[in-house]
Amino acid sequence: MTESFRQLRHVLALYEHRNYRRAAEAVHLTQSALSVSIRRIEDEYGVPLFIRDQAGVQPTEYGEVVVRLARETGSTLAEGRREIELLRNLDSGKVIVGSDPWMADIIVAPALSKLLRKHSKLRFRLRSQGWDELQGELLARRIDVYVGSPFDALDPGIEATTYELSSPVILCRREHPLTRLPEIRIRDVLPYPLLVPKLPRWYLLWLAEHYGGGSESEGLHDLFLQTEDFTVIRHIVHETDAITAGVVRAFPAELSPSEFAMLDIVDLDHVRAPVMVATLAERPIPAAAAAFISEVTDEILRLRAALDGVRARRLAGTEPG
């Protein structure tokens, strides 16, 4: 640890404790040694960082600036240690994954399960948010890998691969009125309350073009509830005529086909839901992140092959609709 960073730690300790004795104990120094360290950094900047008053030790406006610098420096060094640990080997460190709820459910979870069976020492953190928020998180290095709907406009600092899956579907209760229709179009779906995570932009653009007179709006749907919690969504769908949407025709394993129905939308049959896998273009990919991306890619290809097989059987009349 360099002398300058030690001094920043000393400033931060004094700021947090507002008392020289307690601050010195926190950084394992004598009180006089801490005073000397603070005085040296004040001499270096040429301004007082702290003053004493009846309430104790208080930071000056200059001290507030140095405290902010100390915190930012500590955060940067911690991030550097994390990246180095990730790059060193496959069985250590923690990878932070960002995913929209659609893809976390059907792609990220199976990929992580496979990785856990292979590398039990790996640690992951999953941040499930809207696709529109996660590009900024990737650029700020707060996530290592993104899996989800494509971003509105891809930043040049991001390297991404986009895959196509199957057409979107509707999920409803088994006795829903929609199940009695010979075929379903968007106009049949729009009257029912919709429960979803944030709708993907590619879908909103398609919806606006075909049903909104050119105006992009989630208001074309009766959007009853927007949430990332699929448990809440599925409970309400099971009990009411509300519906939810699936990005691909993959029936969730935890749902019973005797209680729920998955319905194709005729005028979306030609549309293929896209999924993006993205990292920072200039950033080395750690071994653990690379292993995760490999599993995600395999899962996407496996899912796509399975969906293509189901589609082929349905077209041939050998698969239920």
C-alpha positions as CSV (number, residue, x, y, z in Angstrom):
1,M,0.0,0.0,0.0
2,T,1.5,3.4,-1.0
3,E,2.1,6.1,1.5
4,S,-0.5,8.4,-0.2
5,F,-3.2,5.8,0.0
6,R,-2.4,5.2,3.7
7,Q,-2.9,8.9,4.3
8,L,-6.2,8.8,2.5
9,R,-7.3,5.9,4.7
10,H,-6.3,8.0,7.8
11,V,-8.4,10.9,6.5
12,L,-11.4,8.6,6.0
13,A,-11.0,7.1,9.5
14,L,-10.9,10.5,11.1
15,Y,-13.9,11.6,9.1
16,E,-15.9,8.6,10.2
17,H,-14.9,8.6,13.9
18,R,-14.6,12.4,14.4
19,N,-12.2,11.6,17.2
20,Y,-8.4,11.2,16.9
21,R,-8.1,8.4,19.5
22,R,-10.9,6.3,18.0
23,A,-9.7,6.9,14.5
24,A,-6.1,6.0,15.4
25,E,-7.3,2.7,17.0
26,A,-9.3,1.9,13.8
27,V,-6.2,2.2,11.6
28,H,-3.8,0.6,14.2
29,L,-1.8,3.8,14.9
30,T,-0.9,5.8,17.9
31,Q,-2.8,9.0,18.2
32,S,0.3,11.1,17.7
33,A,1.2,9.1,14.5
34,L,-2.3,9.7,13.1
35,S,-2.0,13.5,13.9
36,V,1.4,13.5,12.0
37,S,-0.2,11.7,9.0
38,I,-3.1,14.2,8.8
39,R,-0.8,17.1,9.2
40,R,1.4,15.9,6.3
41,I,-1.5,15.6,3.9
42,E,-2.8,19.0,5.0
43,D,0.7,20.4,4.2
44,E,0.7,18.7,0.9
45,Y,-2.6,20.2,-0.1
46,G,-1.9,23.5,1.6
47,V,-5.3,23.7,3.3
48,P,-6.8,22.5,6.6
49,L,-8.8,19.3,6.3
50,F,-10.3,19.2,9.8
51,I,-11.0,21.6,12.6
52,R,-11.8,21.0,16.3
53,D,-15.0,22.4,17.9
54,Q,-17.2,21.6,20.9
55,A,-18.7,18.7,18.9
56,G,-15.3,17.1,18.2
57,V,-13.3,16.9,15.0
58,Q,-15.2,18.3,12.0
59,P,-14.2,18.2,8.3
60,T,-13.7,21.5,6.4
61,E,-15.0,21.9,2.9
62,Y,-11.5,20.9,1.7
63,G,-11.7,17.8,3.9
64,E,-15.0,16.8,2.3
65,V,-13.3,16.8,-1.1
66,V,-10.4,14.6,0.2
67,V,-12.9,12.2,1.9
68,R,-14.7,11.8,-1.4
69,L,-11.4,11.1,-3.1
70,A,-10.5,8.5,-0.5
71,R,-13.7,6.7,-1.0
72,E,-13.4,6.7,-4.7
73,T,-9.8,5.5,-4.5
74,G,-10.8,2.7,-2.1
75,S,-13.6,1.6,-4.4
76,T,-11.4,1.6,-7.5
77,L,-8.7,-0.5,-5.7
78,A,-11.3,-3.0,-4.5
79,E,-12.7,-3.3,-8.0
80,G,-9.1,-3.9,-9.3
81,R,-8.5,-6.6,-6.7
82,R,-11.8,-8.3,-7.8
83,E,-10.9,-8.2,-11.5
84,I,-7.4,-9.6,-10.8
85,E,-8.8,-12.4,-8.7
86,L,-11.3,-13.2,-11.5
87,L,-8.6,-13.3,-14.1
88,R,-6.3,-15.6,-12.1
89,N,-8.3,-18.8,-12.2
90,L,-11.7,-20.3,-12.7
91,D,-12.4,-21.4,-9.1
92,S,-12.3,-18.0,-7.3
93,G,-13.8,-14.6,-7.5
94,K,-17.3,-13.4,-8.1
95,V,-18.9,-12.6,-11.5
96,I,-21.7,-10.0,-11.5
97,V,-24.3,-10.8,-14.1
98,G,-27.0,-8.4,-15.3
99,S,-30.1,-9.8,-17.0
100,D,-33.7,-8.8,-17.7
101,P,-36.2,-11.0,-16.0
102,W,-37.3,-12.7,-19.2
103,M,-33.9,-14.2,-19.9
104,A,-32.9,-14.7,-16.3
105,D,-35.7,-17.2,-16.0
106,I,-35.1,-19.3,-19.2
107,I,-31.3,-18.9,-19.9
108,V,-29.3,-17.5,-17.1
109,A,-30.7,-19.8,-14.4
110,P,-29.9,-23.0,-16.4
111,A,-26.5,-21.8,-17.3
112,L,-25.6,-21.0,-13.7
113,S,-26.9,-24.4,-12.6
114,K,-24.5,-26.1,-15.0
115,L,-21.6,-24.0,-13.9
116,L,-22.3,-24.8,-10.2
117,R,-22.1,-28.5,-11.0
118,K,-18.7,-28.0,-12.7
119,H,-17.1,-25.3,-10.5
120,S,-18.6,-25.3,-7.0
121,K,-16.2,-22.5,-5.8
122,L,-17.4,-19.9,-8.3
123,R,-19.5,-17.1,-6.9
124,F,-22.1,-15.1,-8.9
125,R,-24.3,-12.2,-8.2
126,L,-27.3,-11.7,-10.4
127,R,-28.9,-8.3,-11.0
128,S,-32.3,-8.6,-12.6
129,Q,-33.4,-5.3,-14.0
130,G,-34.9,-3.8,-17.1
131,W,-32.7,-4.0,-20.2
132,D,-32.8,-0.2,-20.5
133,E,-31.0,0.2,-17.1
134,L,-28.3,-2.4,-17.5
135,Q,-26.3,-0.9,-20.4
136,G,-25.3,1.9,-18.1
137,E,-24.4,-0.7,-15.4
138,L,-22.2,-2.5,-17.9
139,L,-20.4,0.7,-19.0
140,A,-19.9,1.6,-15.4
141,R,-18.3,-1.8,-14.7
142,R,-21.0,-2.6,-12.1
143,I,-21.8,-5.8,-14.0
144,D,-19.4,-8.1,-15.9
145,V,-21.8,-9.7,-18.4
146,Y,-25.2,-8.8,-19.7
147,V,-27.8,-11.3,-21.0
148,G,-31.2,-10.0,-22.2
149,S,-33.1,-8.0,-24.7
150,P,-31.0,-5.8,-27.0
151,F,-30.2,-2.3,-25.9
152,D,-31.9,0.6,-27.7
153,A,-28.6,1.8,-29.1
154,L,-25.4,-0.2,-28.6
155,D,-22.6,1.9,-27.1
156,P,-19.3,1.5,-29.1
157,G,-17.7,0.5,-25.9
158,I,-19.7,-2.7,-25.7
159,E,-19.1,-5.9,-27.6
160,A,-22.3,-7.9,-28.1
161,T,-23.6,-11.0,-29.9
162,T,-27.3,-11.3,-30.6
163,Y,-29.2,-14.5,-31.1
164,E,-32.8,-15.1,-32.3
165,L,-35.1,-17.4,-30.4
166,S,-38.8,-18.1,-31.2
167,S,-41.9,-15.9,-31.5
168,P,-43.5,-14.5,-28.3
169,V,-46.4,-16.3,-26.7
170,I,-49.2,-15.6,-24.2
171,L,-49.5,-17.4,-20.9
172,C,-52.9,-17.5,-19.2
173,R,-55.0,-19.8,-17.0
174,R,-56.3,-23.0,-18.7
175,E,-60.0,-21.8,-18.7
176,H,-59.2,-18.3,-20.1
177,P,-61.6,-17.0,-22.8
178,L,-58.6,-16.8,-25.2
179,T,-58.2,-20.5,-25.1
180,R,-61.6,-20.9,-26.9
181,L,-60.5,-18.9,-29.9
182,P,-59.4,-20.8,-33.0
183,E,-56.5,-18.4,-33.4
184,I,-55.2,-15.5,-31.5
185,R,-54.1,-12.1,-32.8
186,I,-52.8,-9.1,-30.9
187,R,-56.1,-7.4,-31.1
188,D,-57.6,-10.3,-29.2
189,V,-55.0,-10.0,-26.4
190,L,-55.1,-6.2,-25.9
191,P,-58.3,-6.0,-23.9
192,Y,-57.0,-8.2,-21.1
193,P,-54.9,-6.9,-18.2
194,L,-51.2,-7.6,-18.8
195,L,-48.7,-8.5,-16.1
196,V,-45.1,-8.3,-17.3
197,P,-41.5,-7.1,-16.6
198,K,-40.6,-4.1,-18.8
199,L,-41.7,-4.8,-22.3
200,P,-38.8,-5.1,-24.8
201,R,-38.3,-2.2,-27.1
202,W,-38.4,-4.3,-30.3
203,Y,-41.9,-5.4,-29.3
204,L,-43.1,-1.9,-28.5
205,L,-41.9,-0.7,-31.9
206,W,-43.7,-3.6,-33.7
207,L,-46.8,-3.0,-31.7
208,A,-46.8,0.8,-32.4
209,E,-46.3,0.2,-36.1
210,H,-49.1,-2.3,-36.5
211,Y,-51.6,-1.2,-33.9
212,G,-50.7,2.2,-32.6
213,G,-50.9,4.4,-35.7
214,G,-47.1,4.9,-35.5
215,S,-47.0,6.1,-31.9
216,E,-44.9,4.0,-29.5
217,S,-46.7,3.4,-26.3
218,E,-47.1,0.7,-23.6
219,G,-50.6,2.2,-23.2
220,L,-51.8,0.0,-26.1
221,H,-51.9,-2.8,-23.6
222,D,-53.9,-2.6,-20.4
223,L,-50.7,-2.8,-18.4
224,F,-52.1,-3.8,-15.0
225,L,-48.8,-4.6,-13.3
226,Q,-45.2,-4.2,-14.2
227,T,-42.9,-6.3,-11.9
228,E,-39.8,-8.4,-12.1
229,D,-41.3,-11.0,-9.7
230,F,-42.6,-13.8,-11.8
231,T,-44.1,-15.5,-8.8
232,V,-46.5,-12.6,-8.3
233,I,-47.3,-12.6,-12.0
234,R,-48.1,-16.3,-12.2
235,H,-50.3,-16.2,-9.1
236,I,-52.5,-13.4,-10.4
237,V,-52.7,-15.0,-13.9
238,H,-53.8,-18.3,-12.3
239,E,-56.6,-16.6,-10.4
240,T,-57.9,-14.0,-13.0
241,D,-58.3,-13.3,-16.7
242,A,-55.1,-11.3,-16.6
243,I,-52.4,-12.6,-18.9
244,T,-48.6,-12.5,-19.1
245,A,-46.2,-13.0,-22.0
246,G,-43.4,-15.3,-22.7
247,V,-40.4,-14.3,-24.8
248,V,-40.1,-17.8,-26.2
249,R,-42.4,-20.9,-26.5
250,A,-40.8,-22.7,-23.5
251,F,-43.3,-23.8,-20.9
252,P,-41.9,-23.0,-17.4
253,A,-41.0,-26.2,-15.6
254,E,-42.7,-25.1,-12.4
255,L,-46.1,-24.5,-14.0
256,S,-48.7,-27.2,-14.7
257,P,-50.1,-27.5,-18.2
258,S,-53.3,-28.6,-16.6
259,E,-53.6,-25.2,-14.9
260,F,-52.0,-22.8,-17.5
261,A,-52.2,-22.5,-21.3
262,M,-49.5,-21.2,-23.6
263,L,-51.0,-19.6,-26.7
264,D,-49.3,-18.5,-30.0
265,I,-50.1,-15.1,-31.5
266,V,-50.7,-15.5,-35.2
267,D,-49.5,-12.1,-36.2
268,L,-46.3,-12.5,-34.2
269,D,-45.5,-16.0,-35.6
270,H,-42.9,-14.6,-37.9
271,V,-41.1,-12.5,-35.3
272,R,-38.1,-14.0,-33.5
273,A,-37.4,-12.7,-30.0
274,P,-33.8,-11.5,-29.8
275,V,-31.4,-12.1,-26.9
276,M,-28.1,-10.3,-26.5
277,V,-24.9,-11.4,-24.6
278,A,-22.7,-8.4,-24.0
279,T,-19.4,-7.4,-22.3
280,L,-17.2,-4.4,-22.4
281,A,-15.2,-4.3,-25.6
282,E,-11.8,-3.2,-24.1
283,R,-12.0,-5.2,-20.9
284,P,-10.3,-8.6,-20.5
285,I,-12.9,-11.3,-19.9
286,P,-12.1,-13.2,-16.7
287,A,-12.0,-17.0,-16.8
288,A,-15.1,-17.3,-14.7
289,A,-17.1,-14.8,-16.9
290,A,-15.9,-16.6,-20.0
291,A,-17.1,-19.9,-18.6
292,F,-20.5,-18.3,-17.9
293,I,-20.8,-16.9,-21.4
294,S,-19.9,-20.3,-22.8
295,E,-22.7,-21.9,-20.8
296,V,-25.2,-19.2,-21.8
297,T,-24.3,-19.6,-25.4
298,D,-24.8,-23.4,-25.2
299,E,-28.1,-22.8,-23.4
300,I,-29.3,-20.4,-26.1
301,L,-28.4,-22.8,-28.9
302,R,-30.0,-25.8,-27.0
303,L,-33.1,-23.8,-26.4
304,R,-33.3,-22.6,-30.0
305,A,-32.9,-26.1,-31.4
306,A,-35.6,-27.4,-29.1
307,L,-37.9,-24.6,-30.1
308,D,-37.2,-25.2,-33.8
309,G,-38.1,-28.9,-33.3
310,V,-41.4,-28.0,-31.6
311,R,-42.2,-25.6,-34.4
312,A,-41.4,-28.2,-37.1
313,R,-43.6,-30.8,-35.4
314,R,-46.5,-28.3,-35.0
315,L,-46.3,-27.4,-38.7
316,A,-46.4,-31.0,-39.5
317,G,-49.5,-31.5,-37.3
318,T,-47.8,-33.8,-34.8
319,E,-47.4,-31.4,-31.9
320,P,-50.3,-29.9,-29.9
321,G,-50.8,-26.1,-30.5
